[in-house]
Structures are given as structure tokens and as C-alpha cells.
Amino acid sequence: MKRSSLASLSSYGVGWSANRRIATVTIGLTLLLALAATIAVVTGRDNGGQHAQSGAPSSTDSHSPTHQDRKPRTSTGSVPKPPKLAEPVAYAKATATMLWSYDTRDTSRDQQLAGMRAWLTEETKYADWTSVTAQVPDPVLWSRMADTDQHATAKVTEGHFPSAFKTALAEDPSAITKAYIYVVTVNGKQTIRWHKGGGGAEERAVTLAVQCRPGHDCTLAAIAPSVTQ
């Protein structure tokens, strides 16, 4: 199957900067734990990530969003609105479905980004917008995808807290209360179609950092750099 598409949203945070990301809990899986606990120190963003399967560069919109910047300036096409969910695994599964679904027939790249931005936490020190925008093909590639009416749907099969995250919580239960960032791994399948009957399907997996503060709906904090068990 041709991979010049958003199918490579399973590239797991290609714009991630390991030594400038979120950090505090230590159990060996440094990047996972940076998401799992306080996530209190964010000194910058790396804009050098590339779209792993398509080779598309990261978006020029990959700055950390302010509250005002995060408000979509255009309609969001086929991108769904974030659900009102307070449970991390349920929200992560909905997020993965959103990430693996797109429709270039009725959604521009700007609309895709605007729709995805609405899922991101408004707490900018925890929001890794770069890891999200790095998943979206550059304008030229998106245009080529639109020329072939490329679109995708997703089916999530399961979501769970990785064992390393659960271990971190067991060792320091209070750590989660500093930012309420939960790490969730989601598995599923993406089906891609284009004109003249073209298409195919592939298994997908992604690890997400989801923020679920008590009394508030969950939001997306980041797309993690790797999938863990």
C-alpha cells in the first residue's frame, strides 16, 4: 500500500526532543516516564521532526500554542470535536481514532490542524503541539493526497496503561497529582481508500500522554515517542 499519507501517524512523535521534553519520574524508560509523572519542565520544542513514512517535514505551525492561538481560525472539516470524557483510556482511544482518520476530499490541511489543535491541553507547559503537527504531511503532500481523494477510517481494538507507567504510579502515587498526565497505549487498524478503488489497511499503535485533571474533561498533552507494553 502506498504510504504517502497520514497512515504514518503511528510514527510515534517524530518531532520529539528527548533532552528538552517533559521529565521527572525515573524508572528506566526515560521518555515514557517524562510523560508519566510531573511533566513540569519544558524548556523548548524541537521543530526538526520528520514524517517517518512519507518523509514530509514537520509543520511550520509547530510552535507551542497559546490559549488564543489554539482557537481554530477555520472550520475543521471532517475532524471530530474532542469528546467530553474524564477517563484517560477512553479519551486516548477517541484521540487515536481521530489521529488515524482523515478525509482530504472535504478537509484542507489547515482544517486538519485546526481540528487536531482543539484536542490539545490549554496548559501550554504540558502541551507538545510539535509531536502532533509532526504527524501531518506538508502542504504539497497533502495536496497530492487530495488529488487522489485519499481518506482513512480507524477502528480501535484496545487501550491500556503501559506496565512501566503502572509501576511508576505504584512506586510514587502522588506523582500523578502534579500534572495529572496519564500514559496510554492504543492499538487498532487504519483503513485507507483513494480513487479508482485503491486502498488497504494496516495495524496501528500509538502511545499518548493524556491530561485528565479532576473535575475536568481529558485533553491531549503529547504523542509519545514510542509504544510500550
Secondary structure, DSSP 8 states (H G I E B T S, - for coil): ----SGGGGGG--TT--GGGS-----SS-HHHHHHHS---------TT-B-TTT--B--TT-S---HHHHS-SS--TT---------HHHHHHHHHHHHT-EETTT--HHHHHHHHHTTB-S-TTT--HHHHHTTS--HHHHHHHHHTT-EEEEEEEEEE--HHHHHHHHH-GGGGGGT-EEEEEEEEEEEEEETTTEEEEEEEEEEEEEE--TTS--EEEEE-SS---
